[in-house]
């Protein structure tokens, strides 16, 4: 399983770098304007790849176990609830 994770991480690293380059080229094409659909789509795909990479890295490093993530209580909406 460890070798499979390491291979997947390497594939993700390459995909992240390729997509990052595509994002930079797209930003340059639009003269630095980030407010366009093409840039948004690439950025969203990049976010998904980075999130998967981080999840797999945690798993590989043994940080991932069932029940590892804890549900957090919502932030209080007023001062009374914060006390």
MODELLER restraints for C-alpha pairs under 7 A, 6 or more apart:
rsr = mdl.restraints
at = mdl.atoms
rsr.add(forms.Gaussian(group=physical.xy_distance, feature=features.Distance(at['CA:2:A'], at['CA:60:A']), mean=6.63, stdev=0.5))
rsr.add(forms.Gaussian(group=physical.xy_distance, feature=features.Distance(at['CA:5:A'], at['CA:56:A']), mean=6.79, stdev=0.5))
rsr.add(forms.Gaussian(group=physical.xy_distance, feature=features.Distance(at['CA:5:A'], at['CA:60:A']), mean=6.74, stdev=0.5))
rsr.add(forms.Gaussian(group=physical.xy_distance, feature=features.Distance(at['CA:9:A'], at['CA:53:A']), mean=6.24, stdev=0.5))
rsr.add(forms.Gaussian(group=physical.xy_distance, feature=features.Distance(at['CA:12:A'], at['CA:49:A']), mean=6.70, stdev=0.5))
rsr.add(forms.Gaussian(group=physical.xy_distance, feature=features.Distance(at['CA:12:A'], at['CA:53:A']), mean=6.41, stdev=0.5))
rsr.add(forms.Gaussian(group=physical.xy_distance, feature=features.Distance(at['CA:16:A'], at['CA:46:A']), mean=6.38, stdev=0.5))
rsr.add(forms.Gaussian(group=physical.xy_distance, feature=features.Distance(at['CA:16:A'], at['CA:49:A']), mean=6.47, stdev=0.5))
rsr.add(forms.Gaussian(group=physical.xy_distance, feature=features.Distance(at['CA:19:A'], at['CA:46:A']), mean=6.44, stdev=0.5))
rsr.add(forms.Gaussian(group=physical.xy_distance, feature=features.Distance(at['CA:23:A'], at['CA:39:A']), mean=6.45, stdev=0.5))
rsr.add(forms.Gaussian(group=physical.xy_distance, feature=features.Distance(at['CA:23:A'], at['CA:42:A']), mean=6.10, stdev=0.5))
rsr.add(forms.Gaussian(group=physical.xy_distance, feature=features.Distance(at['CA:23:A'], at['CA:43:A']), mean=6.91, stdev=0.5))
rsr.add(forms.Gaussian(group=physical.xy_distance, feature=features.Distance(at['CA:26:A'], at['CA:39:A']), mean=6.36, stdev=0.5))
rsr.add(forms.Gaussian(group=physical.xy_distance, feature=features.Distance(at['CA:27:A'], at['CA:33:A']), mean=6.41, stdev=0.5))
rsr.add(forms.Gaussian(group=physical.xy_distance, feature=features.Distance(at['CA:27:A'], at['CA:34:A']), mean=6.45, stdev=0.5))
rsr.add(forms.Gaussian(group=physical.xy_distance, feature=features.Distance(at['CA:27:A'], at['CA:39:A']), mean=6.71, stdev=0.5))
rsr.add(forms.Gaussian(group=physical.xy_distance, feature=features.Distance(at['CA:58:A'], at['CA:64:A']), mean=5.77, stdev=0.5))
rsr.add(forms.Gaussian(group=physical.xy_distance, feature=features.Distance(at['CA:76:A'], at['CA:82:A']), mean=5.47, stdev=0.5))
